[in-house]
Amino acid sequence: MAEALATPLVPDDYLDLVDPLRSPRYLRARVVDVTPETADASTVTLQPGRGWLGHRPGQYIRIGVDIDGVRLWRAYSVTSGPRGDGNISITVKALTGGVVSAHLQESLRPGQIVHMEQADGAFTWNGGAEPVLFVTGGSGITPVMGMLRSHDLSGSDVVLLHSAPAPADVIFAAELAEEIPGVRVVVRHTDTEGMLSPAMLDELMTAGDVVWQGHGSLPGDDGWISLHLGDQLEATLQPPDDADTSDELEQAVDNAE
């Protein structure tokens, strides 16, 4: 009877106006904070709704926003580590011509509600399987930062090699400049230092390390190294001749439109 009187809306629609995060079926999130990282990238802190099931470090979520009456979805890596308040963060870089990324970067404000989906993606790392080399470029650092923030890496042997055009373009620059226990961070500014080359990888890696070509990861408990390559890498890297290539790498989702 109540639904008939409320047509075309139903009582649940009115409840959603009061508490938009209440539904375990239609997942939404409230924007808690928007923090600039660079001139064109910001970290968005989200309070997920009641149906949120959590994520594994490195996974992404799809965010939906309504623009000019059309709901558009894009995928962004979760960049936060464990938090006591249950909130999560994504880091968005505005792309030239990117409708959603520009909207999230320029128009999003605390208190706004966005649509979201459960976490997905196979580019994950649960720690262990050292030594580990992460190679990232530009916004490709986002899933790796989510991994590093999620583990106590004290005493570990982890190298993060990150490339960006200039110091002002380095996302998470302040955090990368600090000492991260167990992690050696090398930042390369390609405008002045040039693109990354295999010779530089040879200098950073120790004998027996394994490098894989492309975005993705192999299981973290079998001694393989995980990579997330960005557009700053000019070389094609190949696995050793005796590597088992029978399993396809899972494609990682870029922070791109």
Backbone bond lengths (Angstrom), bond angles and torsions (degrees), N, CA, C in turn:
res aa  C-N    CA-C-N  psi(-1)  N-CA   C-N-CA  omega(-1)  CA-C   N-CA-C  phi
1 M - - - 1.456 - - 1.530 110.53 -
2 A 1.368 115.06 -46.31 1.465 119.42 -179.37 1.517 110.86 -61.47
3 E 1.351 116.57 -39.44 1.462 119.94 -179.00 1.531 110.70 -66.84
4 A 1.336 116.51 -37.17 1.460 120.12 179.48 1.520 110.99 -64.74
5 L 1.342 117.33 -40.13 1.461 121.40 -179.79 1.523 112.16 -70.23
6 A 1.329 115.80 -27.23 1.462 119.88 -175.39 1.516 113.25 -91.40
7 T 1.335 117.68 -5.21 1.463 121.57 -176.80 1.538 110.55 -53.81
8 P 1.368 121.02 136.75 1.470 125.40 10.34 1.517 114.66 -83.39
9 L 1.341 117.55 -4.07 1.461 119.65 175.24 1.518 110.11 -93.02
10 V 1.309 115.96 158.85 1.466 121.44 176.92 1.525 107.78 -117.00
11 P 1.340 118.61 163.75 1.466 120.02 -178.53 1.521 114.09 -51.73
12 D 1.342 117.34 -35.72 1.465 119.51 179.58 1.518 112.19 -61.21
13 D 1.330 116.61 -32.06 1.459 119.74 178.64 1.525 111.44 -64.28
14 Y 1.321 117.02 -38.32 1.458 120.64 178.83 1.527 110.68 -71.40
15 L 1.339 116.61 -38.18 1.461 119.94 176.50 1.517 111.50 -63.23
16 D 1.342 116.31 -35.36 1.461 120.30 178.79 1.520 111.38 -65.22
17 L 1.334 117.12 -30.84 1.457 119.98 177.38 1.522 111.16 -66.20
18 V 1.332 116.35 -35.16 1.460 121.73 -179.92 1.526 110.77 -78.92
19 D 1.337 116.27 -43.95 1.466 121.78 -178.06 1.525 109.00 -135.77
20 P 1.330 118.20 83.57 1.468 120.96 -174.81 1.518 114.14 -68.56
21 L 1.336 117.75 -12.64 1.463 120.14 -178.83 1.522 112.68 -98.28
22 R 1.329 117.24 6.82 1.461 120.17 -171.82 1.517 113.37 -76.90
23 S 1.322 118.37 -27.49 1.455 121.01 -170.37 1.524 112.00 -77.91
24 P 1.342 117.60 125.32 1.473 119.69 173.46 1.531 112.30 -78.95
25 R 1.327 116.34 -9.87 1.464 120.90 -177.13 1.516 112.16 -92.78
26 Y 1.341 117.21 -44.26 1.458 121.74 179.65 1.526 107.86 -107.21
27 L 1.322 115.18 102.48 1.459 120.22 -171.90 1.527 111.11 -78.96
28 R 1.309 115.68 128.89 1.459 122.87 176.70 1.519 108.40 -134.04
29 A 1.324 115.65 169.58 1.459 121.13 177.33 1.515 109.63 -143.30
30 R 1.317 115.86 149.01 1.462 121.89 175.86 1.520 108.95 -100.81
31 V 1.326 116.76 133.83 1.457 121.42 176.39 1.522 108.97 -72.80
32 V 1.326 116.39 121.67 1.461 121.74 -179.80 1.520 110.94 -94.34
33 D 1.330 115.59 -40.48 1.465 119.06 -175.40 1.522 109.16 -158.82
34 V 1.322 116.04 151.46 1.463 122.66 173.85 1.523 107.18 -128.79
35 T 1.337 116.37 115.03 1.459 121.92 -174.50 1.526 110.24 -116.66
36 P 1.335 118.40 119.51 1.474 120.16 178.34 1.528 111.21 -63.21
37 E 1.328 116.69 138.66 1.463 123.29 174.21 1.525 110.60 -107.76
38 T 1.337 115.87 -45.10 1.464 123.19 174.40 1.527 106.58 -138.69
39 A 1.320 116.93 -172.72 1.457 120.26 179.53 1.519 112.33 -64.32
40 D 1.338 117.14 -25.66 1.465 119.86 -177.43 1.529 113.27 -127.60
41 A 1.318 117.98 20.81 1.463 121.20 178.86 1.527 109.81 -141.15
42 S 1.319 116.14 139.38 1.463 121.85 179.76 1.520 110.06 -139.20
43 T 1.317 115.59 149.23 1.460 121.72 172.95 1.524 108.63 -96.65
44 V 1.327 115.47 126.05 1.457 122.36 -178.97 1.526 108.60 -107.43
45 T 1.315 116.32 119.45 1.461 121.44 176.47 1.523 109.06 -91.19
46 L 1.331 115.67 129.87 1.456 122.20 -175.06 1.527 111.42 -122.22
47 Q 1.321 115.44 142.25 1.462 122.51 170.15 1.516 107.52 -101.40
48 P 1.338 118.46 103.16 1.461 119.69 -176.99 1.527 111.74 -68.47
49 G 1.328 114.71 154.60 1.456 120.67 177.60 1.519 113.06 -71.73
50 R 1.315 114.91 -179.54 1.461 122.84 -172.30 1.525 113.23 -62.50
51 G 1.328 117.51 -25.77 1.454 119.19 -176.47 1.511 115.31 -87.15
52 W 1.328 117.89 2.27 1.465 121.94 -176.85 1.524 111.09 -63.78
53 L 1.331 117.12 129.87 1.457 122.75 -176.32 1.518 113.71 -102.52
54 G 1.317 117.59 0.78 1.452 120.44 179.77 1.526 111.93 89.62
55 H 1.323 116.09 -179.43 1.457 120.93 -176.93 1.513 110.49 -146.72
56 R 1.323 115.16 164.43 1.457 121.89 170.94 1.526 108.34 -100.46
57 P 1.341 117.91 143.26 1.464 120.03 -177.94 1.527 111.92 -54.42
58 G 1.327 115.65 125.61 1.456 121.98 -178.68 1.515 113.53 107.66
59 Q 1.327 117.54 -17.04 1.458 119.66 -177.63 1.532 111.38 -75.67
60 Y 1.325 114.70 167.45 1.456 121.95 179.86 1.527 110.06 -119.76
61 I 1.317 115.70 163.18 1.463 121.85 172.03 1.519 108.07 -127.03
62 R 1.305 116.06 151.09 1.468 120.96 174.60 1.519 108.33 -95.04
63 I 1.333 114.40 130.60 1.461 122.35 -179.36 1.522 108.42 -110.27
64 G 1.341 116.71 133.04 1.455 121.92 179.00 1.514 111.33 -115.15
65 V 1.329 116.03 131.08 1.468 121.38 176.97 1.514 108.60 -132.34
66 D 1.309 116.10 148.80 1.467 122.02 178.72 1.525 109.11 -94.31
67 I 1.328 116.11 118.81 1.455 122.35 -179.79 1.525 108.38 -126.90
68 D 1.320 116.02 118.82 1.473 121.62 -178.44 1.527 111.30 53.96
69 G 1.329 116.12 41.07 1.457 121.57 175.82 1.514 115.31 79.64
70 V 1.319 117.39 5.06 1.463 121.18 -179.78 1.525 108.78 -119.80
71 R 1.329 116.59 131.35 1.465 120.27 178.00 1.521 109.08 -86.70
72 L 1.319 115.24 120.11 1.456 122.17 -179.01 1.522 109.89 -114.12
73 W 1.330 115.72 142.77 1.461 121.54 -176.13 1.525 109.80 -120.66
74 R 1.324 116.13 139.90 1.457 122.01 172.26 1.533 108.35 -141.75
75 A 1.334 115.28 156.16 1.465 121.13 -177.69 1.526 110.48 -102.78
76 Y 1.335 115.58 136.85 1.458 121.43 178.60 1.522 109.45 -138.66
77 S 1.321 115.56 138.25 1.464 120.55 179.77 1.530 110.39 -68.80
78 V 1.327 115.54 145.69 1.462 120.97 172.97 1.529 107.13 -78.37
79 T 1.316 116.73 121.92 1.460 120.37 -175.20 1.522 113.42 -103.90
80 S 1.312 117.91 -5.25 1.464 120.54 -177.71 1.518 111.11 -88.87
81 G 1.327 114.70 154.75 1.451 121.58 169.47 1.516 109.45 -92.58
82 P 1.337 117.76 -168.91 1.473 120.56 179.27 1.526 111.65 -59.91
83 R 1.327 116.27 137.40 1.463 122.44 179.90 1.516 109.48 -131.10
84 G 1.322 115.39 141.40 1.448 119.52 179.97 1.508 113.66 -70.15
85 D 1.345 117.66 -23.77 1.457 120.30 -178.13 1.520 113.29 -89.52
86 G 1.345 117.75 -1.95 1.461 120.67 178.77 1.515 114.56 80.86
87 N 1.330 118.04 -2.05 1.454 120.28 178.94 1.530 111.09 -75.14
88 I 1.311 115.93 160.05 1.451 122.29 176.38 1.527 108.37 -130.80
89 S 1.324 116.95 167.60 1.451 119.33 176.83 1.518 110.41 -134.44
90 I 1.316 115.23 151.03 1.452 123.37 169.79 1.527 106.81 -124.85
91 T 1.311 117.27 155.89 1.457 120.38 178.22 1.516 108.37 -122.57
92 V 1.315 115.87 121.61 1.460 123.22 -170.50 1.515 109.94 -112.53
93 K 1.321 115.84 128.21 1.466 121.27 174.05 1.525 108.21 -107.55
94 A 1.318 116.25 123.37 1.459 120.31 179.24 1.518 109.80 -69.41
95 L 1.329 116.28 128.25 1.452 122.02 -179.39 1.519 110.21 -105.28
96 T 1.301 116.14 148.66 1.458 120.22 177.01 1.527 109.59 -61.16
97 G 1.318 116.71 120.38 1.451 120.86 -177.51 1.510 114.43 80.46
98 G 1.321 118.00 1.01 1.465 121.67 -179.55 1.517 110.79 -83.37
99 V 1.316 116.64 107.64 1.466 120.78 -174.26 1.525 110.93 -66.10
100 V 1.330 116.66 -48.88 1.465 120.18 -175.64 1.523 111.19 -72.22
101 S 1.318 117.35 -46.96 1.464 119.29 -178.14 1.527 111.00 -62.17
102 A 1.316 117.62 -38.64 1.461 120.34 177.57 1.526 111.11 -66.05
103 H 1.331 116.46 -39.56 1.464 120.42 178.50 1.528 110.88 -63.29
104 L 1.326 116.78 -46.30 1.460 120.38 -179.26 1.525 111.19 -65.79
105 Q 1.310 116.99 -37.57 1.455 121.84 -177.95 1.519 111.95 -73.21
106 E 1.327 117.82 -38.85 1.461 120.99 -170.26 1.529 114.66 -102.70
107 S 1.328 117.20 -28.56 1.467 119.31 -169.69 1.523 114.71 -112.59
108 L 1.328 117.66 -15.92 1.459 119.66 -175.53 1.524 111.09 -71.37
109 R 1.339 115.91 137.41 1.451 121.46 -179.14 1.538 109.85 -134.39
110 P 1.335 117.21 152.54 1.471 119.78 176.25 1.519 111.35 -54.78
111 G 1.323 115.27 138.68 1.449 121.83 -179.52 1.516 113.73 98.56
112 Q 1.325 117.92 -20.61 1.455 120.17 179.25 1.529 110.73 -69.98
113 I 1.328 115.41 153.73 1.454 122.49 179.67 1.526 109.36 -107.28
114 V 1.323 116.51 133.13 1.463 121.57 174.99 1.523 108.06 -123.50
115 H 1.303 116.09 157.21 1.455 121.54 174.97 1.528 108.72 -88.03
116 M 1.301 116.54 151.08 1.457 119.33 179.35 1.525 109.97 -150.00
117 E 1.320 115.52 163.69 1.452 122.19 176.16 1.519 109.20 -120.86
118 Q 1.326 115.68 166.02 1.459 120.18 178.83 1.525 110.53 -63.32
119 A 1.314 116.20 155.60 1.457 121.95 -179.11 1.523 111.16 -64.05
120 D 1.317 114.47 148.13 1.465 120.90 179.96 1.523 107.94 -148.89
121 G 1.333 116.01 170.74 1.453 120.94 176.41 1.514 112.79 113.81
122 A 1.332 115.64 142.90 1.465 122.08 -177.47 1.524 113.12 -103.12
123 F 1.346 117.58 -2.33 1.451 119.71 177.83 1.519 108.26 -81.09
124 T 1.328 116.38 83.42 1.457 122.16 -175.92 1.522 109.72 -131.74
125 W 1.312 114.93 161.08 1.469 120.91 177.55 1.514 107.80 -146.35
126 N 1.326 115.64 126.51 1.459 120.96 -177.86 1.518 112.26 -104.33
127 G 1.333 116.40 17.58 1.449 120.06 -178.38 1.523 111.00 88.11
128 G 1.320 115.96 169.85 1.458 119.89 179.56 1.510 111.91 80.90
129 A 1.328 115.91 -168.97 1.475 123.57 178.63 1.520 110.77 54.19
130 E 1.335 115.92 52.33 1.456 119.71 -178.54 1.525 110.48 -92.70
131 P 1.360 116.94 160.80 1.477 127.03 -1.78 1.519 111.55 -74.85
132 V 1.323 115.52 156.33 1.465 121.43 -177.50 1.524 109.18 -125.02
133 L 1.310 115.26 134.07 1.469 121.54 175.33 1.519 108.93 -117.86
134 F 1.332 117.11 121.62 1.459 122.66 173.18 1.520 107.83 -106.16
135 V 1.327 116.91 126.42 1.458 122.34 176.95 1.526 107.50 -115.22
136 T 1.327 117.19 117.77 1.459 120.50 -175.82 1.515 110.22 -130.69
137 G 1.318 116.62 156.79 1.452 121.86 176.24 1.510 110.65 -141.61
138 G 1.333 117.07 133.27 1.457 121.11 177.90 1.524 112.19 59.58
139 S 1.337 116.37 -131.93 1.466 120.41 -179.84 1.516 112.03 -75.97
140 G 1.348 117.79 -2.88 1.455 120.17 175.51 1.514 113.75 -65.19
141 I 1.336 117.11 -8.21 1.455 120.59 178.34 1.531 112.39 -74.78
142 T 1.327 117.55 -15.30 1.470 119.57 -169.93 1.530 114.47 -60.86
143 P 1.346 121.54 -48.83 1.463 118.11 179.28 1.515 112.69 -66.30
144 V 1.337 116.69 -33.45 1.465 120.31 179.88 1.525 110.21 -67.42
145 M 1.318 117.59 -39.56 1.460 119.59 177.42 1.520 110.74 -62.91
146 G 1.341 116.20 -37.62 1.463 118.98 175.21 1.513 112.00 -60.77
147 M 1.327 117.34 -37.58 1.464 121.06 178.05 1.528 111.30 -68.37
148 L 1.328 116.76 -48.17 1.461 120.36 -176.87 1.525 111.57 -63.31
149 R 1.318 116.78 -34.86 1.464 120.19 -179.43 1.526 112.58 -75.12
150 S 1.309 116.67 -12.83 1.469 120.39 -173.04 1.524 113.34 -97.33
151 H 1.325 118.38 -3.87 1.459 120.86 -175.92 1.521 111.41 -131.74
152 D 1.322 115.76 147.48 1.454 121.39 169.96 1.523 107.19 -82.58
153 L 1.316 116.75 106.56 1.457 121.68 -173.37 1.526 112.86 -101.62
154 S 1.308 116.83 15.28 1.462 120.10 178.51 1.523 109.89 -56.92
155 G 1.329 116.59 129.73 1.446 121.02 -179.49 1.511 114.36 80.83
156 S 1.327 117.77 2.86 1.463 121.72 -179.20 1.528 110.59 -84.75
157 D 1.316 115.69 170.99 1.460 122.76 177.15 1.525 107.71 -122.50
158 V 1.341 115.13 83.19 1.453 122.07 -176.40 1.527 108.39 -123.51
159 V 1.340 116.00 134.56 1.459 121.32 175.28 1.524 108.30 -120.39
160 L 1.316 116.49 130.89 1.458 122.68 173.30 1.518 108.05 -113.41
161 L 1.323 116.46 115.39 1.456 122.11 176.96 1.520 107.57 -108.09
162 H 1.326 116.06 111.03 1.460 120.97 -174.63 1.521 110.68 -118.25
163 S 1.328 116.47 138.33 1.458 122.21 179.01 1.522 110.54 -120.03
164 A 1.317 115.28 139.70 1.459 122.61 173.91 1.519 106.95 -150.84
165 P 1.332 118.22 154.67 1.463 119.57 -175.90 1.525 114.31 -57.38
166 A 1.346 117.24 -44.75 1.462 121.01 -175.62 1.525 108.98 -148.38
167 P 1.344 118.14 164.14 1.469 120.14 -179.81 1.526 113.92 -52.39
168 A 1.325 117.44 -37.46 1.462 120.66 -178.58 1.519 112.48 -69.11
169 D 1.325 117.94 -14.54 1.464 121.94 -178.48 1.526 113.07 -95.24
170 V 1.314 117.92 -1.39 1.461 121.19 -175.94 1.524 109.95 -80.44
171 I 1.318 116.51 111.90 1.468 121.80 175.63 1.529 108.53 -71.83
172 F 1.312 117.11 139.65 1.470 124.33 -177.37 1.538 111.33 64.28
173 A 1.325 117.87 30.59 1.461 121.18 -173.85 1.525 112.58 -57.02
174 A 1.324 117.57 -44.45 1.463 120.16 -177.32 1.524 111.36 -62.84
175 E 1.319 116.55 -41.95 1.466 120.32 -179.26 1.526 111.16 -68.95
176 L 1.323 116.07 -38.79 1.466 119.86 179.57 1.522 111.41 -67.58
177 A 1.331 116.86 -27.62 1.463 120.61 -179.82 1.522 112.14 -75.73
178 E 1.323 116.91 -19.53 1.459 120.77 178.37 1.527 110.15 -82.52
179 E 1.320 115.44 159.50 1.463 119.69 177.46 1.531 109.68 -74.24
180 I 1.326 116.72 124.57 1.459 122.96 176.72 1.523 107.25 -108.11
181 P 1.333 119.12 111.41 1.466 120.52 -176.12 1.527 112.04 -53.62
182 G 1.336 116.01 128.55 1.452 121.04 177.69 1.503 115.18 82.79
183 V 1.347 117.61 -1.34 1.464 121.37 -176.45 1.532 109.17 -126.28
184 R 1.325 116.32 128.24 1.456 121.30 173.01 1.518 107.70 -102.12
185 V 1.325 116.68 120.18 1.459 122.69 -176.84 1.526 109.22 -104.37
186 V 1.326 115.69 127.62 1.461 122.27 174.96 1.527 107.21 -123.16
187 V 1.325 116.65 118.23 1.464 121.95 179.44 1.524 108.72 -107.68
188 R 1.314 115.94 128.72 1.465 121.18 -179.12 1.529 109.24 -116.64
189 H 1.330 116.44 127.73 1.457 122.37 178.71 1.524 107.97 -97.96
190 T 1.313 115.70 105.59 1.464 120.03 -168.68 1.524 113.77 -72.40
191 D 1.329 118.28 -21.71 1.463 119.53 177.97 1.530 111.37 -63.95
192 T 1.325 116.18 -33.41 1.465 120.02 -176.34 1.527 112.57 -111.96
193 E 1.331 117.89 -26.18 1.465 121.00 -175.93 1.524 113.27 -104.82
194 G 1.314 116.87 -7.39 1.447 119.72 179.49 1.519 112.78 85.48
195 M 1.329 114.67 170.37 1.462 120.93 -178.24 1.524 110.86 -72.93
196 L 1.318 114.57 156.40 1.458 121.49 177.49 1.528 110.12 -65.11
197 S 1.324 116.22 141.67 1.453 120.89 -179.94 1.528 110.06 -127.25
198 P 1.348 117.88 160.96 1.472 120.48 177.14 1.517 112.31 -57.86
199 A 1.347 117.53 -32.53 1.459 120.00 -179.74 1.523 111.15 -61.62
200 M 1.338 117.05 -36.71 1.458 119.75 178.65 1.520 110.96 -67.90
201 L 1.327 116.77 -36.66 1.461 119.59 176.65 1.517 110.22 -63.89
202 D 1.338 117.18 -38.87 1.459 120.51 179.07 1.522 110.91 -60.63
203 E 1.323 116.98 -36.44 1.453 120.52 179.88 1.526 112.00 -68.27
204 L 1.336 116.61 -31.89 1.466 120.97 -175.33 1.516 113.14 -86.84
205 M 1.317 116.89 -27.11 1.455 120.94 -171.66 1.521 111.23 -96.18
206 T 1.319 115.73 154.57 1.453 122.43 176.97 1.517 109.19 -103.00
207 A 1.314 117.08 164.12 1.458 121.76 -178.81 1.524 109.98 -58.86
208 G 1.336 115.78 134.51 1.453 120.16 177.46 1.508 113.96 97.75
209 D 1.342 116.79 -13.17 1.458 118.73 175.98 1.525 109.68 -67.10
210 V 1.314 115.93 154.22 1.457 121.67 -177.99 1.514 109.52 -122.13
211 V 1.317 117.08 134.52 1.458 122.28 177.59 1.517 108.54 -116.16
212 W 1.321 116.55 140.44 1.463 121.95 178.79 1.514 109.05 -119.95
213 Q 1.320 116.03 147.55 1.456 120.80 -178.96 1.525 110.42 -85.20
214 G 1.348 116.84 135.44 1.457 120.68 168.58 1.506 114.23 99.51
215 H 1.330 115.01 177.60 1.460 122.14 177.03 1.518 108.44 -79.28
216 G 1.314 117.03 136.92 1.452 118.55 174.15 1.512 112.23 139.74
217 S 1.307 116.33 -169.26 1.456 119.88 -179.48 1.516 109.51 -153.92
218 L 1.295 114.84 159.98 1.450 122.40 170.33 1.515 107.35 -112.32
219 P 1.338 119.17 163.28 1.468 120.60 -175.38 1.512 112.22 -49.91
220 G 1.329 115.86 136.55 1.452 121.07 -174.60 1.506 115.22 -79.40
221 D 1.326 118.71 1.04 1.454 119.09 -176.93 1.523 112.41 -113.60
222 D 1.330 117.87 14.15 1.455 119.25 -176.54 1.523 112.52 -119.19
223 G 1.344 116.91 13.63 1.442 119.91 176.48 1.506 115.75 88.91
224 W 1.351 117.48 -4.03 1.455 119.19 177.62 1.519 109.97 -77.41
225 I 1.308 114.82 155.97 1.462 121.02 176.95 1.523 109.47 -97.97
226 S 1.321 116.27 143.62 1.459 121.69 177.55 1.518 109.79 -98.36
227 L 1.329 115.88 139.61 1.459 121.51 178.41 1.519 110.44 -127.49
228 H 1.324 115.68 152.86 1.467 120.38 166.55 1.507 105.74 -135.68
229 L 1.319 117.05 98.61 1.458 122.09 -173.06 1.518 110.29 -88.34
230 G 1.330 116.30 135.21 1.451 120.66 177.01 1.520 110.69 -105.89
231 D 1.314 116.57 -171.18 1.455 120.21 -175.99 1.518 112.35 -79.27
232 Q 1.338 117.58 6.14 1.452 120.51 178.84 1.527 112.34 -90.74
233 L 1.321 118.81 -1.11 1.457 121.69 -177.97 1.519 109.76 -98.26
234 E 1.334 116.74 119.82 1.457 119.71 -176.27 1.521 112.55 -93.92
235 A 1.337 118.06 -14.04 1.459 120.52 -174.53 1.521 111.50 -96.41
236 T 1.315 115.64 154.32 1.454 121.85 171.35 1.523 107.71 -96.78
237 L 1.319 116.59 120.72 1.458 121.80 -176.75 1.524 109.65 -103.96
238 Q 1.304 117.20 135.79 1.454 122.08 -176.38 1.515 110.65 -119.10
239 P 1.356 117.70 149.03 1.465 120.63 174.68 1.520 109.67 -72.13
240 P 1.330 118.63 165.04 1.453 120.87 177.32 1.519 111.73 -64.14
241 D 1.332 116.82 161.81 1.456 121.68 -174.77 1.526 112.55 -60.03
242 D 1.332 116.77 -31.98 1.455 119.18 -176.28 1.519 113.07 -93.56
243 A 1.359 117.23 12.29 1.465 119.82 -179.34 1.519 110.31 -71.03
244 D 1.321 116.18 144.08 1.458 122.05 176.77 1.516 108.13 -84.57
245 T 1.332 117.14 111.24 1.463 121.19 -177.04 1.520 111.17 -109.10
246 S 1.327 117.21 24.76 1.456 119.85 -175.00 1.521 112.32 -71.64
247 D 1.337 116.99 -28.81 1.458 120.77 -178.43 1.520 110.06 -96.12
248 E 1.329 116.34 134.23 1.455 120.84 178.13 1.522 109.86 -73.42
249 L 1.317 115.40 142.92 1.464 119.96 172.83 1.515 109.70 -73.54
250 E 1.318 115.98 141.41 1.462 120.87 176.17 1.513 108.92 -79.18
251 Q 1.313 116.18 130.52 1.453 120.17 -178.50 1.515 110.33 -70.62
252 A 1.321 116.25 127.47 1.461 120.83 176.61 1.522 108.94 -82.26
253 V 1.330 116.08 147.98 1.456 120.01 -179.24 1.518 109.36 -89.12
254 D 1.334 116.52 121.54 1.455 121.51 178.84 1.522 109.52 -77.01
255 N 1.294 115.76 158.50 1.463 120.45 172.52 1.525 107.98 -83.58
256 A 1.319 115.21 67.89 1.460 120.04 -176.47 1.519 109.38 -135.86
257 E 1.314 114.94 157.92 1.446 119.89 179.58 1.516 109.28 -73.10
